[in-house]
């Protein structure tokens, strides 16, 4: 095979790889995020139906608990987004205006600062597992997850709550 044919083959393979990467990037990142958010709306809608029925029956506690959980999760997941090493690429990639999201974080942090989370700060009771080693490992994992959740929640309140 001559040198010219080898170079041509390398160039064709290189261009093919570049096109594949670009298409994969576009459909894997740019299109997957909105689709993931859209598909999550179905179970959220089903939960909303249950909460609306309870609300109409006069039971507001379930809805209040769910909304308090959403405040906590907004702050905890916001921590992950705002501290992600690729944060600078997320806005342009997904077409998001990240300063607007920081305003959301401020609103959530202000609320949470004034109204402490009613969610448990201790790990939930452990589930009995097959062996004591499994139980100990599960307890340690739950304790770590609870501590990490609380750390992120407090870090977001400290960072975004309006200083007074």
Backbone as a printed PyTorch tensor [residue, N CA C, xyz], in Angstrom:
tensor([[[  0.8530,  -1.1600,   0.0000],
         [  0.0000,   0.0000,   0.0000],
         [  0.9060,   1.2320,   0.0000]],

        [[  0.6110,   2.1410,  -0.8620],
         [  1.4600,   3.3230,  -0.9880],
         [  1.1940,   4.3020,   0.1570]],

        [[  2.1320,   5.1970,   0.3400],
         [  2.0440,   6.1940,   1.4030],
         [  0.8200,   7.0750,   1.2240]],

        [[  0.5150,   7.4460,  -0.0030],
         [ -0.6370,   8.3030,  -0.2740],
         [ -1.9440,   7.6050,   0.1080]],

        [[ -2.0460,   6.3150,  -0.2080],
         [ -3.2540,   5.5640,   0.1480],
         [ -3.3890,   5.4400,   1.6640]],

        [[ -2.2680,   5.2280,   2.3580],
         [ -2.3040,   5.1340,   3.8160],
         [ -2.7610,   6.4560,   4.4380]],

        [[ -2.2100,   7.5560,   3.9500],
         [ -2.6090,   8.8710,   4.4630],
         [ -4.0840,   9.1470,   4.2010]],

        [[ -4.5400,   8.7760,   3.0190],
         [ -5.9480,   8.9580,   2.6690],
         [ -6.8220,   8.1240,   3.6140]],

        [[ -6.4440,   6.8800,   3.8580],
         [ -7.1990,   5.9980,   4.7440],
         [ -7.2140,   6.5580,   6.1720]],

        [[ -6.0870,   7.0460,   6.6420],
         [ -6.0040,   7.6410,   7.9790],
         [ -6.9090,   8.8720,   8.0620]],

        [[ -6.8810,   9.6980,   7.0270],
         [ -7.7150,  10.8970,   7.0100],
         [ -9.1950,  10.5320,   7.0130]],

        [[ -9.5930,   9.5270,   6.2330],
         [-10.9970,   9.1040,   6.1850],
         [-11.4290,   8.5650,   7.5490]],

        [[-10.5950,   7.7510,   8.1630],
         [-10.9160,   7.2040,   9.4860],
         [-11.0070,   8.3390,  10.5050]],

        [[-10.0690,   9.2810,  10.4550],
         [-10.0650,  10.4030,  11.3820],
         [-11.3430,  11.2410,  11.2390]],

        [[-11.7250,  11.5570,  10.0170],
         [-12.9420,  12.3430,   9.7760],
         [-14.1670,  11.5650,  10.2600]],

        [[-14.1920,  10.2680,   9.9940],
         [-15.3100,   9.4300,  10.4580],
         [-15.4210,   9.4160,  11.9680]],

        [[-14.2820,   9.3190,  12.6400],
         [-14.2800,   9.3250,  14.1020],
         [-14.7650,  10.6880,  14.6200]],

        [[-14.2900,  11.7630,  14.0110],
         [-14.7070,  13.1090,  14.4350],
         [-16.2140,  13.2980,  14.2590]],

        [[-16.7460,  12.8470,  13.1510],
         [-18.1920,  12.9560,  12.9200],
         [-18.9560,  12.1140,  13.9380]],

        [[-18.4610,  10.9190,  14.2030],
         [-19.1180,  10.0570,  15.1930],
         [-19.0970,  10.6850,  16.5790]],

        [[-17.9840,  11.2750,  16.9500],
         [-17.8810,  11.9370,  18.2520],
         [-18.8540,  13.1060,  18.3210]],

        [[-18.9160,  13.9080,  17.2780],
         [-19.8110,  15.0700,  17.2760],
         [-21.2750,  14.6410,  17.3690]],

        [[-21.6620,  13.6450,  16.6030],
         [-23.0430,  13.1570,  16.6360],
         [-23.3520,  12.5400,  17.9990]],

        [[-22.4260,  11.7420,  18.5180],
         [-22.6220,  11.1330,  19.8330],
         [-22.7200,  12.1720,  20.9300]],

        [[-21.8990,  13.1850,  20.8400],
         [-21.9390,  14.2650,  21.8160],
         [-23.2850,  14.9720,  21.7720]],

        [[-23.7230,  15.2940,  20.5570],
         [-24.9730,  16.0280,  20.4100],
         [-26.1440,  15.2240,  20.9610]],

        [[-26.2770,  13.9700,  20.5440],
         [-27.4160,  13.1730,  20.9760],
         [-27.2300,  12.6270,  22.3960]],

        [[-26.0030,  12.4300,  22.8050],
         [-25.7610,  11.8790,  24.1250],
         [-25.8880,  12.8910,  25.2320]],

        [[-25.5530,  14.1340,  24.9730],
         [-25.5840,  15.1490,  26.0110],
         [-26.6710,  16.1890,  25.7630]],

        [[-26.6270,  16.7980,  24.6220],
         [-27.5380,  17.9080,  24.3410],
         [-28.9940,  17.4560,  24.3180]],

        [[-29.2530,  16.3100,  23.7240],
         [-30.6300,  15.8410,  23.5960],
         [-31.0720,  14.9780,  24.7740]],

        [[-30.1350,  14.2950,  25.4190],
         [-30.5060,  13.3650,  26.4850],
         [-31.0010,  14.0850,  27.7330]],

        [[-30.4420,  15.2210,  28.0670],
         [-30.8710,  15.9210,  29.2800],
         [-32.3490,  16.3040,  29.2210]],

        [[-32.7990,  17.0210,  28.1990],
         [-34.2260,  17.3660,  28.1730],
         [-35.1270,  16.1350,  28.1380]],

        [[-34.7050,  15.0980,  27.4400],
         [-35.5100,  13.8880,  27.3830],
         [-35.5750,  13.2370,  28.7580]],

        [[-34.4570,  13.2280,  29.4830],
         [-34.4500,  12.6700,  30.8300],
         [-35.3730,  13.4320,  31.7620]],

        [[-35.3780,  14.7500,  31.6460],
         [-36.2640,  15.5690,  32.4680],
         [-37.7190,  15.3010,  32.0780]],

        [[-37.9910,  15.2000,  30.7970],
         [-39.3670,  14.9640,  30.3370],
         [-39.8980,  13.6210,  30.8120]],

        [[-39.0580,  12.5960,  30.7440],
         [-39.5390,  11.2700,  31.1330],
         [-39.7910,  11.2020,  32.6330]],

        [[-39.0920,  12.0190,  33.4030],
         [-39.2910,  12.0430,  34.8500],
         [-40.6250,  12.6750,  35.2220]],

        [[-41.2340,  13.4080,  34.3170],
         [-42.5040,  14.0780,  34.6150],
         [-43.6570,  13.0830,  34.7680]],

        [[-43.5880,  11.9220,  34.1420],
         [-44.6650,  10.9410,  34.2750],
         [-44.8170,  10.4570,  35.7180]],

        [[-43.7560,   9.9490,  36.3470],
         [-43.9490,   9.5440,  37.7420],
         [-44.2520,  10.7340,  38.6560]],

        [[-43.6980,  11.9080,  38.3450],
         [-44.0200,  13.0770,  39.1610],
         [-45.5030,  13.4160,  39.0480]],

        [[-46.0500,  13.2830,  37.8620],
         [-47.4800,  13.5190,  37.6680],
         [-48.3320,  12.5220,  38.4400]],

        [[-47.8900,  11.2620,  38.4550],
         [-48.6260,  10.2340,  39.2060],
         [-48.5970,  10.5440,  40.7020]],

        [[-47.4590,  10.9910,  41.2040],
         [-47.3610,  11.3750,  42.6150],
         [-48.2480,  12.5900,  42.8830]],

        [[-48.2940,  13.5280,  41.9380],
         [-49.1240,  14.7240,  42.0960],
         [-50.6000,  14.3550,  42.2120]],

        [[-51.0470,  13.3540,  41.4440],
         [-52.4460,  12.9170,  41.5300],
         [-52.7500,  12.4310,  42.9440]],

        [[-51.8580,  11.6300,  43.4960],
         [-52.0410,  11.1320,  44.8620],
         [-52.0760,  12.2940,  45.8550]],

        [[-51.1580,  13.2510,  45.6920],
         [-51.1070,  14.3880,  46.6080],
         [-52.3340,  15.2890,  46.4630]],

        [[-52.8110,  15.4630,  45.2390],
         [-54.0140,  16.2720,  45.0340],
         [-55.2360,  15.6380,  45.6870]],

        [[-55.3590,  14.3170,  45.5930],
         [-56.4740,  13.6250,  46.2480],
         [-56.4050,  13.8140,  47.7600]],

        [[-55.1970,  13.7080,  48.3230],
         [-55.0400,  13.9060,  49.7630],
         [-55.3510,  15.3480,  50.1390]],

        [[-54.9080,  16.2810,  49.3170],
         [-55.1500,  17.7000,  49.5750],
         [-56.6490,  17.9980,  49.5580]],

        [[-57.3590,  17.4440,  48.5860],
         [-58.8100,  17.6570,  48.4950],
         [-59.5490,  17.0250,  49.6640]],

        [[-58.9450,  15.9790,  50.2330],
         [-59.5480,  15.3300,  51.3960],
         [-59.1710,  16.0440,  52.6920]],

        [[-58.3750,  17.1150,  52.5900],
         [-58.0160,  17.8930,  53.7580],
         [-56.6960,  17.4860,  54.4000]],

        [[-55.9960,  16.5270,  53.8340],
         [-54.7130,  16.0860,  54.3870],
         [-53.5980,  16.8680,  53.6960]],

        [[-53.0490,  17.8480,  54.3930],
         [-52.0000,  18.6810,  53.8020],
         [-50.5930,  18.2330,  54.1930]],

        [[-50.4780,  17.3480,  55.1760],
         [-49.1550,  16.9580,  55.6690],
         [-48.3150,  16.2560,  54.6010]],

        [[-48.9150,  15.3570,  53.8190],
         [-48.1570,  14.6610,  52.7780],
         [-47.5870,  15.6440,  51.7610]],

        [[-48.3900,  16.6010,  51.3490],
         [-47.9410,  17.5890,  50.3780],
         [-46.8480,  18.4730,  50.9720]],

        [[-47.0240,  18.9010,  52.2130],
         [-46.0100,  19.7390,  52.8630],
         [-44.6900,  18.9790,  52.9820]],

        [[-44.7560,  17.7100,  53.3450],
         [-43.5390,  16.8920,  53.4490],
         [-42.8560,  16.7610,  52.0980]],

        [[-43.6340,  16.5150,  51.0530],
         [-43.0590,  16.3870,  49.7130],
         [-42.4030,  17.6920,  49.2620]],

        [[-43.0370,  18.8090,  49.5520],
         [-42.4700,  20.1000,  49.1520],
         [-41.2100,  20.4250,  49.9490]],

        [[-41.2010,  20.0980,  51.2460],
         [-39.9960,  20.2990,  52.0480],
         [-38.8570,  19.4360,  51.5080]],

        [[-39.1750,  18.2150,  51.1240],
         [-38.1720,  17.3230,  50.5320],
         [-37.6330,  17.9290,  49.2410]],

        [[-38.5070,  18.5180,  48.4210],
         [-38.0670,  19.1440,  47.1690],
         [-37.1220,  20.3120,  47.4230]],

        [[-37.3610,  21.0770,  48.4830],
         [-36.4560,  22.1730,  48.8230],
         [-35.0760,  21.6150,  49.1570]],

        [[-35.0460,  20.5930,  50.0150],
         [-33.7640,  19.9810,  50.3840],
         [-33.0540,  19.4040,  49.1670]],

        [[-33.7700,  18.6800,  48.3550],
         [-33.1580,  18.0560,  47.1810],
         [-32.6780,  19.0980,  46.1750]],

        [[-33.4130,  20.1930,  46.0380],
         [-32.9590,  21.2660,  45.1650],
         [-31.6140,  21.8110,  45.6100]],

        [[-31.4680,  21.9970,  46.9020],
         [-30.1940,  22.5030,  47.4260],
         [-29.0830,  21.4650,  47.3010]],

        [[-29.3700,  20.2200,  47.6440],
         [-28.3410,  19.1730,  47.6040],
         [-27.9020,  18.8990,  46.1680]],

        [[-28.8380,  18.7880,  45.2480],
         [-28.4750,  18.5420,  43.8510],
         [-27.8330,  19.7890,  43.2500]],

        [[-28.2880,  20.9630,  43.6860],
         [-27.6540,  22.2040,  43.2450],
         [-26.1980,  22.2580,  43.6540]],

        [[-25.8970,  21.7490,  44.8320],
         [-24.5070,  21.6870,  45.2890],
         [-23.6670,  20.9000,  44.2860]],

        [[-24.2010,  19.7640,  43.8530],
         [-23.4660,  18.9360,  42.8930],
         [-23.2720,  19.6630,  41.5630]],

        [[-24.3010,  20.3590,  41.1040],
         [-24.1970,  21.0780,  39.8230],
         [-23.2150,  22.2400,  39.9430]],

        [[-23.3640,  23.0530,  40.9830],
         [-22.5290,  24.2390,  41.1180],
         [-21.0700,  23.9120,  41.4170]],

        [[-20.7990,  22.7350,  41.9520],
         [-19.4310,  22.3440,  42.2650],
         [-18.8550,  21.3370,  41.2740]],

        [[-19.5620,  21.1040,  40.2010],
         [-19.0830,  20.1500,  39.1900],
         [-17.9300,  20.7680,  38.4080]],

        [[-16.8860,  19.9890,  38.1250],
         [-15.7370,  20.5600,  37.4050],
         [-16.0810,  21.0320,  35.9890]],

        [[-17.1350,  20.5300,  35.4050],
         [-17.5250,  20.9490,  34.0530],
         [-18.6380,  21.9920,  34.0670]],

        [[-18.8350,  22.6520,  35.1980],
         [-19.9210,  23.6190,  35.3310],
         [-19.9120,  24.6680,  34.2280]],

        [[-18.7450,  25.1330,  33.8490],
         [-18.6530,  26.1610,  32.8120],
         [-19.1600,  25.7030,  31.4560]],

        [[-19.1650,  24.4040,  31.2260],
         [-19.6600,  23.8840,  29.9530],
         [-21.1490,  23.5700,  29.9720]],

        [[-21.7190,  23.3900,  31.1640],
         [-23.1110,  22.9700,  31.2510],
         [-24.0730,  23.9830,  30.6520]],

        [[-23.8840,  25.2580,  30.9810],
         [-24.7820,  26.2920,  30.4790],
         [-24.8510,  26.3250,  28.9600]],

        [[-23.7120,  26.5150,  28.2960],
         [-23.7580,  26.5400,  26.8320],
         [-24.2020,  25.2080,  26.2260]],

        [[-23.7990,  24.1100,  26.8310],
         [-24.1380,  22.7960,  26.2960],
         [-25.6290,  22.5490,  26.3280]],

        [[-26.2720,  22.8680,  27.4450],
         [-27.6910,  22.5860,  27.5970],
         [-28.5590,  23.8100,  27.3930]],

        [[-27.9630,  24.9370,  27.0640],
         [-28.7440,  26.1470,  26.8330],
         [-29.3600,  26.7010,  28.1100]],

        [[-28.6440,  26.5720,  29.2290],
         [-29.1530,  27.0530,  30.5160],
         [-28.5140,  28.3810,  30.8710]],

        [[-29.2820,  29.2250,  31.5300],
         [-28.7550,  30.4810,  32.0470],
         [-28.4380,  30.2340,  33.5290]],

        [[-27.2010,  29.8410,  33.8280],
         [-26.8390,  29.4450,  35.1840],
         [-27.0230,  30.5380,  36.2360]],

        [[-26.8570,  31.8330,  35.9190],
         [-27.1720,  32.8360,  36.9540],
         [-28.6270,  32.7520,  37.4320]],

        [[-29.5630,  32.3810,  36.5480],
         [-30.9470,  32.1790,  36.9910],
         [-31.0100,  31.0470,  38.0100]],

        [[-30.2270,  30.0100,  37.8010],
         [-30.2230,  28.8840,  38.7200],
         [-29.6220,  29.2740,  40.0660]],

        [[-28.6870,  30.2000,  40.0650],
         [-28.1540,  30.6960,  41.3300],
         [-29.2190,  31.4990,  42.0810]],

        [[-30.0980,  32.1770,  41.3560],
         [-31.2150,  32.8710,  42.0090],
         [-32.1500,  31.8610,  42.6600]],

        [[-32.3810,  30.7350,  41.9900],
         [-33.1950,  29.6730,  42.5930],
         [-32.5270,  29.1650,  43.8610]],

        [[-31.2020,  28.9900,  43.8090],
         [-30.4700,  28.5060,  44.9790],
         [-30.6060,  29.4960,  46.1330]],

        [[-30.5500,  30.7760,  45.8420],
         [-30.7030,  31.7920,  46.8840],
         [-32.1000,  31.7190,  47.4990]],

        [[-33.1070,  31.5700,  46.6610],
         [-34.4800,  31.4760,  47.1670],
         [-34.6480,  30.2510,  48.0740]],

        [[-34.1100,  29.1100,  47.6260],
         [-34.2050,  27.8920,  48.4320],
         [-33.4150,  28.0190,  49.7320]],

        [[-32.2090,  28.5740,  49.6370],
         [-31.3540,  28.7080,  50.8250],
         [-31.9710,  29.6720,  51.8350]],

        [[-32.5590,  30.7590,  51.3490],
         [-33.2230,  31.7000,  52.2590],
         [-34.3870,  31.0130,  52.9860]],

        [[-35.1620,  30.2530,  52.2390],
         [-36.2850,  29.5380,  52.8590],
         [-35.7740,  28.5390,  53.8950]],

        [[-34.7630,  27.7530,  53.5070],
         [-34.2780,  26.7090,  54.4020],
         [-33.5950,  27.3060,  55.6330]],

        [[-32.9790,  28.4660,  55.4810],
         [-32.3460,  29.1320,  56.6240],
         [-33.4160,  29.5750,  57.6290]],

        [[-34.5420,  30.0680,  57.1330],
         [-35.6210,  30.5330,  58.0030],
         [-36.4780,  29.3840,  58.5360]],

        [[-36.5500,  28.2910,  57.7640],
         [-37.3750,  27.1330,  58.1310],
         [-36.5050,  25.8810,  58.0690]],

        [[-35.9170,  25.4890,  59.1900],
         [-35.0430,  24.3060,  59.1780],
         [-35.7580,  23.0760,  58.6160]],

        [[-34.9890,  22.2380,  58.0010],
         [-35.5430,  21.0510,  57.3500],
         [-36.2090,  20.1190,  58.3590]],

        [[-37.4270,  19.6740,  58.0580],
         [-38.0760,  18.7060,  58.9400],
         [-37.6390,  17.2700,  58.6540]],

        [[-36.7950,  17.1100,  57.6470],
         [-36.3280,  15.7690,  57.2860],
         [-35.3770,  15.2550,  58.3660]],

        [[-35.3800,  13.9540,  58.5940],
         [-34.5030,  13.4130,  59.6410],
         [-33.0300,  13.6690,  59.3260]],

        [[-32.2680,  14.0160,  60.3680],
         [-30.8340,  14.2290,  60.1750],
         [-30.0460,  12.9810,  60.5310]],

        [[-30.6900,  12.0220,  61.1390],
         [-30.0520,  10.7460,  61.4490],
         [-30.4670,   9.7250,  60.3960]],

        [[-29.6020,   8.7470,  60.1390],
         [-29.9860,   7.7150,  59.1630],
         [-31.2650,   7.0130,  59.6050]],

        [[-32.0430,   6.5860,  58.6380],
         [-33.2540,   5.8410,  58.9420],
         [-32.8720,   4.5230,  59.6080]],

        [[-33.8130,   3.9570,  60.2970],
         [-33.5420,   2.6680,  60.9350],
         [-33.0350,   1.6830,  59.8930]],

        [[-32.0540,   0.9090,  60.2880],
         [-31.4660,  -0.0320,  59.3370],
         [-32.4090,  -1.1960,  59.0750]],

        [[-32.2810,  -1.7410,  57.8970],
         [-33.0890,  -2.8940,  57.5110],
         [-32.3190,  -4.1580,  57.8700]],

        [[-32.9900,  -5.1530,  58.4050],
         [-32.2770,  -6.3880,  58.7150],
         [-31.8160,  -7.0780,  57.4270]],

        [[-30.5710,  -7.4430,  57.4150],
         [-30.0080,  -8.1060,  56.2430],
         [-29.5650,  -9.5150,  56.6440]],

        [[-29.0410, -10.2380,  55.6850],
         [-28.7020, -11.6450,  55.9020],
         [-27.6050, -11.8740,  56.9250]],

        [[-26.6500, -10.9690,  57.0090],
         [-25.5300, -11.2090,  57.9130],
         [-25.2010,  -9.9370,  58.6850]],

        [[-24.5600, -10.0940,  59.8520],
         [-24.1570,  -8.9090,  60.6250],
         [-23.1870,  -8.0130,  59.8500]],

        [[-22.3450,  -8.6060,  59.0060],
         [-21.4200,  -7.8010,  58.2070],
         [-22.1880,  -6.9290,  57.2170]],

        [[-23.2330,  -7.5150,  56.5940],
         [-24.0540,  -6.7450,  55.6610],
         [-24.7690,  -5.6120,  56.3840]],

        [[-25.2770,  -5.8940,  57.5870],
         [-25.9690,  -4.8730,  58.3570],
         [-25.0300,  -3.7300,  58.7250]],

        [[-23.8280,  -4.0770,  59.1660],
         [-22.8480,  -3.0530,  59.5450],
         [-22.4500,  -2.2160,  58.3430]],

        [[-22.2590,  -2.8720,  57.2110],
         [-21.8910,  -2.1570,  55.9850],
         [-23.0310,  -1.2380,  55.5430]],

        [[-24.2610,  -1.7350,  55.6340],
         [-25.4320,  -0.9420,  55.2550],
         [-25.5720,   0.2640,  56.1800]],

        [[-25.3960,   0.0540,  57.4880],
         [-25.4860,   1.1600,  58.4400],
         [-24.4300,   2.2230,  58.1640]],

        [[-23.2040,   1.7820,  57.8830],
         [-22.1210,   2.7290,  57.5970],
         [-22.4290,   3.5220,  56.3300]],

        [[-22.9600,   2.8530,  55.3300],
         [-23.3070,   3.5210,  54.0700],
         [-24.4330,   4.5310,  54.2930]],

        [[-25.4390,   4.1590,  55.0620],
         [-26.5450,   5.0750,  55.3550],
         [-26.0510,   6.2800,  56.1580]],

        [[-25.1840,   6.0430,  57.1310],
         [-24.6410,   7.1320,  57.9420],
         [-23.8440,   8.1010,  57.0650]],

        [[-23.0180,   7.5440,  56.1680],
         [-22.2280,   8.3810,  55.2620],
         [-23.1480,   9.2020,  54.3500]],

        [[-24.1580,   8.5650,  53.7740],
         [-25.0820,   9.2610,  52.8790],
         [-25.8230,  10.3810,  53.5880]],

        [[-26.2450,  10.1240,  54.8170],
         [-26.9550,  11.1400,  55.5940],
         [-26.0360,  12.3160,  55.9210]],

        [[-24.8010,  12.0020,  56.3080],
         [-23.8470,  13.0700,  56.6250],
         [-23.5190,  13.8980,  55.3860]],

        [[-23.3410,  13.2460,  54.2490],
         [-23.0430,  13.9600,  53.0120],
         [-24.2200,  14.8470,  52.6050]],

        [[-25.4260,  14.3200,  52.7240],
         [-26.6340,  15.0880,  52.4050],
         [-26.7040,  16.3390,  53.2890]],

        [[-26.5020,  16.1670,  54.5680],
         [-26.5570,  17.2910,  55.5070],
         [-25.4430,  18.3010,  55.2130]],

        [[-24.2480,  17.8090,  54.9030],
         [-23.1350,  18.7060,  54.5750],
         [-23.4640,  19.5670,  53.3580]],

        [[-23.9660,  18.9550,  52.2960],
         [-24.2990,  19.7030,  51.0720],
         [-25.4000,  20.7120,  51.3380]],

        [[-26.4050,  20.3050,  52.0960],
         [-27.5130,  21.2000,  52.4210],
         [-26.9970,  22.4240,  53.1790]],

        [[-26.1790,  22.2130,  54.1910],
         [-25.6410,  23.3180,  54.9710],
         [-24.6900,  24.1910,  54.1520]],

        [[-23.9060,  23.5640,  53.2880],
         [-22.9800,  24.3330,  52.4440],
         [-23.7410,  25.2570,  51.5040]],

        [[-24.8450,  24.7820,  50.9480],
         [-25.6380,  25.6250,  50.0440],
         [-26.3240,  26.7570,  50.8020]],

        [[-26.7980,  26.4770,  52.0070],
         [-27.4160,  27.5360,  52.8150],
         [-26.3750,  28.5980,  53.1390]],

        [[-25.2010,  28.1480,  53.5440],
         [-24.1270,  29.0820,  53.8900],
         [-23.7090,  29.9260,  52.6720]],

        [[-23.6360,  29.2870,  51.5300],
         [-23.1540,  29.9780,  50.3230],
         [-24.1900,  30.9000,  49.6990]],

        [[-25.4610,  30.4720,  49.6700],
         [-26.4510,  31.2040,  48.8900],
         [-27.4850,  31.9770,  49.7090]],

        [[-27.6470,  31.6830,  50.9890],
         [-28.6360,  32.4180,  51.7690],
         [-28.2270,  33.8820,  51.8760]],

        [[-29.2030,  34.7420,  51.8010],
         [-28.9550,  36.1750,  51.9110],
         [-28.3760,  36.4680,  53.2860]],

        [[-27.2890,  37.1910,  53.3110],
         [-26.6240,  37.5420,  54.5780],
         [-27.3720,  38.6910,  55.2230]],

        [[-27.6300,  38.5710,  56.5300],
         [-28.3750,  39.6210,  57.2320],
         [-27.6680,  40.0440,  58.4630]]])
